[in-house]
């Protein structure tokens, strides 16, 4: 597991199904009365982790049923810490498409501005988050926001940004393949080969 994930942090070696079962049991009776209590527990687990599964547990706690009311823009400093310090796809991608994406859906005005800022950030994982934050939006995807978040990374040679661009475009292609073909053709000289292949993968 550690070798596959190229992780400096060791693993306990617990399989994903077993880990989920254990975490569900441990967290079953938890209830958070206040956002600050929830954030403190998430940060405590995350910062104190000595094994990667412990950080996965912290991520699971971010979406706990009793934390639903705390999924607002006020939670973004917490998610920013997890994204920047986690700095790898297994942490970032779920946070980006679920937690950050969920807040974006509910609070578009504040979050669209933030995602545009993140798309220009020096940190590649914040950029990746901005690009893939609408993965599950389908017809509700804000194309202007998507393209605005892709634009600062179009010329990047960074693999995880190129992959994110292709992934985001491919996901929207299920909704409107002609639009993605148009976008790829229009930006053919700037898009990397990886981004283009990913974007057009499911278009016949």
N, C-alpha and C positions, 0 to 999 in steps of 0.2 A: 504493500500500500504506500509506504513512504517513498519507495523508489519511483513508482508510477506517478505520484503526485509531485515529485521533486521537492519534497518537504524537508525543511530543516527540523521541524517539530516531529517527534516520533508518534507512531500510532500504537494504540493498545492492540490492534489487530481484530477488532470486533466487526463482523459483517454488517452491512447497512440494514438489513431486516432486523437483526438482533439489536442493533443500536437503537433503532426506532422504537422497538418494543420496550427496551429498558428506559429510554427517555420518557415515553408515554406513561409508564408506570410511576416514575419518579415525579413527574410534573402533574399527575392526575389531580391532586388535591390543592394545587397552588391557586391562589387568587390574589390579584393585585388591587389594592384600593386606590393607589395613586400612581401616576406616571413616573414620578421620581423613584418610587420603590421598585417598579418594574425595570427602569433604566439602571438602577444600582445593581440589581441582580444580574442583568445581562452583562454589564461591564465587569462585575466581579468574576463571573464565569469566564468571560473572554480573556481578561487580563491575567487571571490566575491559572489559566490552562497550561498544563505541561504536556498534554497529548492532544492530537488533532481532533479526536472524537469529542473532547470536552468543549472545543470551540464549535463543533457542530451542534452540541447541546445548547450553547448560548444562542446560536442562530435559530434553533427551534423555539427557544423561549421568546424570541422577538415576535413570533406569530402566534403566541399562546392565546387561547380563546378569551382569557380575562384581560388581554392587552389590546383588544380590538379598538376600544375607545381612544387609545393612545396613538393610533396611526394617523398622525397629523403632521404638518410641517415642523412642529416642535420636536418631533422624533428624528429629524434629519441630522442634527449634530451627532447623535448616537450612531446612525447608519453610516455617516461619513467616517467616523472613527473605525468602524468595523471594516469598511471598504478599503480605506487607506492602509490600515495596519495589517489587514488580512492579505491584501495584495496578491491574490491568486484566484483563478476562475471558479474553483469549487466553493469559495466563500462569496465571491462578488456576484456571480450570475443570478443566484436565487434572490439575493437581496435586491438586485437591480430590477428584475422582472416582477417580483412579487411585492416586497415591502415598498420599495421606492415607486414602482409602477402603480401600486394601489393608492399611495398618497397622491401621486400625480393625477390619477383618475378622479379622486374626490376633491382635490384642491388645485385645479388646473392653473389658475392665475398665478399663485405663488410659485408653484412647482415648475411651470414652463420657464419662468425667468431663471430659476435655479439651475435647471437642466442645461439651458443655454450657457450659463456661466461655467458649469462643470465641463461642458464639451470643449472649452478652451483651456482647461486647467493643465498645469504641468504634470499632474499625476495621471498616468494612463488608465488607472482603474476608475477614476471618477469620469474620465472621458468615455470609457467603455460603458459605464453605468448609464450615462446620458444617452448613448446610442441605442442601447437595448432596453431602455425603460418602458417602451411601448410594445414589447414583444407579443403580449396577449390581447392587444386592443382591437385587432381585426378592423372592422369597418369604422370603429371609433378612433382609429389612428389619426393623429394630427400630422399630415404629411409635411407641412411647413416646418413643424418642430423637428420631425425626424430628419429632414434634409439639413436644417440648420445645425443639428447636433452632429451630423456626419461631416459637414463641410470643413471644420477645422482639422479633421483627421484624414481627409481625402488623399493628401500627399504623403501621409505617414508611412514609414517602412516598418513600423511596429506590428508584429504578427497579431497580437491580441486585439488591436484596433482594426486591422484589416479584416480579421475574422468576424469581429462584431458588426462591421459595416455590412458584410455579406449576409450574415445571419439576420440582421434586422430587415434588410431588403427582401431576402428570401421569405421571411415570415409574412411580410405584407403582400408578396406575390400571390399567396393563396387567395387574397381578397381581390387584387387588381393586377393580374400579370402584365397587361398591356402598359400600365403606368410604370412598372419596374423595368420593362424592356426599354421604354422611352428614356427613363432616367439613366440606365446603364449606357445606352447609345450616346446620350447627350454628354455623359461624363467619362466616356470610354478611355480617353487619354490620361485621365487622372486616377481612375480606379485601378487598384492592383489586380493582377490576374486572379489572385485568391478571392478578392471581394466579388469580382465578376462571376467567377465559377459558382461561388456560393449563392449569389443573388439569383442566378438563372437556373440553378440545379433542378428545380421542379417545374420549369416552364417548358412545354413541348412546342 
